[in-house]
Amino acid sequence: MMVTLVAFTALYALAPGQLGGRDVKVSGLVGLILGWFSWTAAFTGILLAWLLAAFAGVVLRPSRKSQPEGPPLGTCLVIAPITTALANS
């Protein structure tokens, strides 16, 4: 939990406006839940969340006029750990 929380807090501080405060909070919970399974599950879940967010950004690029800041990472941080936890159990 602490590793993901510190990493996301560093990203939040170094790149203002790219991550929201809620994304940082959710990342801590994701680290706690997936860390319960294993380090591999935690790494896979976070990586899957970033890849899912990147894919959503590419898919939603044509409709950028309505959403100028890009897709929220929080949604991907909820979907990816559920998928990872189900795959590990």
CYANA upper distance limits for C-alpha pairs under 8 A (distance plus 0.5 A):
  1 MET  CA      5 LEU  CA      6.57
  1 MET  CA     27 SER  CA      8.39
  1 MET  CA     28 GLY  CA      5.64
  1 MET  CA     29 LEU  CA      7.30
  1 MET  CA     30 VAL  CA      7.77
  1 MET  CA     31 GLY  CA      4.55
  1 MET  CA     32 LEU  CA      4.94
  1 MET  CA     33 ILE  CA      8.48
  1 MET  CA     35 GLY  CA      7.22
  2 MET  CA      6 VAL  CA      6.40
  2 MET  CA     28 GLY  CA      7.32
  2 MET  CA     31 GLY  CA      7.89
  3 VAL  CA      7 ALA  CA      6.59
  3 VAL  CA     31 GLY  CA      8.06
  4 THR  CA      8 PHE  CA      6.51
  4 THR  CA     27 SER  CA      6.61
  4 THR  CA     28 GLY  CA      6.43
  4 THR  CA     31 GLY  CA      6.21
  5 LEU  CA      9 THR  CA      6.48
  5 LEU  CA     24 VAL  CA      6.91
  5 LEU  CA     25 LYS  CA      7.87
  5 LEU  CA     27 SER  CA      6.50
  5 LEU  CA     28 GLY  CA      5.23
  5 LEU  CA     31 GLY  CA      8.00
  6 VAL  CA     10 ALA  CA      6.57
  7 ALA  CA     11 LEU  CA      6.81
  8 PHE  CA     12 TYR  CA      6.52
  8 PHE  CA     23 ASP  CA      8.43
  8 PHE  CA     24 VAL  CA      5.99
  8 PHE  CA     27 SER  CA      7.50
  9 THR  CA     13 ALA  CA      6.65
  9 THR  CA     24 VAL  CA      6.61
 10 ALA  CA     14 LEU  CA      6.47
 11 LEU  CA     15 ALA  CA      6.27
 11 LEU  CA     19 LEU  CA      7.86
 12 TYR  CA     16 PRO  CA      6.35
 12 TYR  CA     17 GLY  CA      8.15
 12 TYR  CA     18 GLN  CA      7.55
 12 TYR  CA     19 LEU  CA      5.96
 12 TYR  CA     20 GLY  CA      7.62
 12 TYR  CA     21 GLY  CA      8.11
 12 TYR  CA     24 VAL  CA      7.98
 15 ALA  CA     19 LEU  CA      8.03
 19 LEU  CA     23 ASP  CA      6.85
 19 LEU  CA     24 VAL  CA      8.01
 19 LEU  CA     73 LEU  CA      8.09
 20 GLY  CA     24 VAL  CA      7.24
 21 GLY  CA     25 LYS  CA      6.94
 22 ARG  CA     26 VAL  CA      6.54
 22 ARG  CA     74 GLY  CA      7.68
 23 ASP  CA     27 SER  CA      6.57
 23 ASP  CA     73 LEU  CA      6.94
 23 ASP  CA     74 GLY  CA      5.66
 23 ASP  CA     77 LEU  CA      8.24
 24 VAL  CA     28 GLY  CA      7.13
 25 LYS  CA     29 LEU  CA      7.31
 26 VAL  CA     30 VAL  CA      6.64
 26 VAL  CA     74 GLY  CA      7.38
 26 VAL  CA     77 LEU  CA      7.51
 26 VAL  CA     78 VAL  CA      8.44
 27 SER  CA     31 GLY  CA      6.55
 27 SER  CA     77 LEU  CA      7.39
 28 GLY  CA     32 LEU  CA      6.73
 29 LEU  CA     33 ILE  CA      6.65
 30 VAL  CA     34 LEU  CA      6.44
 30 VAL  CA     35 GLY  CA      8.46
 30 VAL  CA     42 ALA  CA      8.15
 30 VAL  CA     45 GLY  CA      8.48
 30 VAL  CA     46 ILE  CA      8.42
 30 VAL  CA     77 LEU  CA      7.69
 30 VAL  CA     78 VAL  CA      8.26
 30 VAL  CA     81 PRO  CA      7.08
 31 GLY  CA     35 GLY  CA      5.94
 31 GLY  CA     42 ALA  CA      6.47
 32 LEU  CA     36 TRP  CA      6.81
 33 ILE  CA     37 PHE  CA      7.87
 34 LEU  CA     38 SER  CA      7.10
 34 LEU  CA     39 TRP  CA      8.15
 34 LEU  CA     41 ALA  CA      6.15
 34 LEU  CA     42 ALA  CA      5.15
 34 LEU  CA     45 GLY  CA      7.69
 34 LEU  CA     81 PRO  CA      7.34
 34 LEU  CA     84 THR  CA      8.42
 34 LEU  CA     85 ALA  CA      7.32
 35 GLY  CA     39 TRP  CA      6.19
 35 GLY  CA     41 ALA  CA      7.32
 35 GLY  CA     42 ALA  CA      5.76
 37 PHE  CA     41 ALA  CA      6.73
 37 PHE  CA     42 ALA  CA      8.18
 37 PHE  CA     85 ALA  CA      8.18
 37 PHE  CA     88 ASN  CA      8.03
 38 SER  CA     42 ALA  CA      6.90
 39 TRP  CA     43 PHE  CA      6.66
 40 THR  CA     44 THR  CA      6.45
 41 ALA  CA     45 GLY  CA      6.42
 41 ALA  CA     84 THR  CA      7.06
 41 ALA  CA     85 ALA  CA      7.93
 41 ALA  CA     88 ASN  CA      7.88
 42 ALA  CA     46 ILE  CA      6.75
 43 PHE  CA     47 LEU  CA      6.55
 44 THR  CA     48 LEU  CA      6.38
 44 THR  CA     84 THR  CA      7.60
 45 GLY  CA     49 ALA  CA      6.64
 45 GLY  CA     80 ALA  CA      6.03
 45 GLY  CA     81 PRO  CA      5.42
 45 GLY  CA     83 THR  CA      8.42
 45 GLY  CA     84 THR  CA      6.13
 46 ILE  CA     50 TRP  CA      6.89
 46 ILE  CA     77 LEU  CA      7.74
 46 ILE  CA     80 ALA  CA      7.85
 46 ILE  CA     81 PRO  CA      7.93
 47 LEU  CA     51 LEU  CA      6.68
 48 LEU  CA     52 LEU  CA      6.44
 48 LEU  CA     80 ALA  CA      6.21
 49 ALA  CA     53 ALA  CA      6.64
 49 ALA  CA     73 LEU  CA      8.04
 49 ALA  CA     76 CYS  CA      5.44
 49 ALA  CA     77 LEU  CA      5.75
 49 ALA  CA     79 ILE  CA      7.93
 49 ALA  CA     80 ALA  CA      5.57
 49 ALA  CA     81 PRO  CA      8.10
 50 TRP  CA     54 ALA  CA      6.65
 50 TRP  CA     73 LEU  CA      8.05
 50 TRP  CA     76 CYS  CA      7.83
 51 LEU  CA     55 PHE  CA      6.63
 52 LEU  CA     56 ALA  CA      6.60
 52 LEU  CA     76 CYS  CA      6.63
 52 LEU  CA     80 ALA  CA      8.16
 53 ALA  CA     57 GLY  CA      6.59
 53 ALA  CA     71 PRO  CA      7.39
 53 ALA  CA     72 PRO  CA      8.05
 53 ALA  CA     73 LEU  CA      6.49
 53 ALA  CA     76 CYS  CA      6.43
 54 ALA  CA     58 VAL  CA      6.83
 55 PHE  CA     59 VAL  CA      6.68
 56 ALA  CA     60 LEU  CA      6.39
 56 ALA  CA     71 PRO  CA      7.22
 57 GLY  CA     61 ARG  CA      6.40
 57 GLY  CA     70 GLY  CA      6.79
 57 GLY  CA     71 PRO  CA      6.52
 60 LEU  CA     64 ARG  CA      7.15
 60 LEU  CA     70 GLY  CA      8.49
 60 LEU  CA     71 PRO  CA      8.31
 63 SER  CA     67 GLN  CA      7.55
 64 ARG  CA     68 PRO  CA      5.88
 64 ARG  CA     70 GLY  CA      7.89
 67 GLN  CA     71 PRO  CA      8.16
 72 PRO  CA     76 CYS  CA      8.07
 73 LEU  CA     77 LEU  CA      6.62
 74 GLY  CA     78 VAL  CA      6.87
 75 THR  CA     79 ILE  CA      6.89
 76 CYS  CA     80 ALA  CA      6.36
 77 LEU  CA     81 PRO  CA      7.12
 78 VAL  CA     82 ILE  CA      7.13
 79 ILE  CA     83 THR  CA      6.86
 80 ALA  CA     84 THR  CA      6.63
 81 PRO  CA     85 ALA  CA      6.34
 82 ILE  CA     86 LEU  CA      6.61
 83 THR  CA     87 ALA  CA      6.67
 84 THR  CA     88 ASN  CA      6.70
 85 ALA  CA     89 SER  CA      6.75
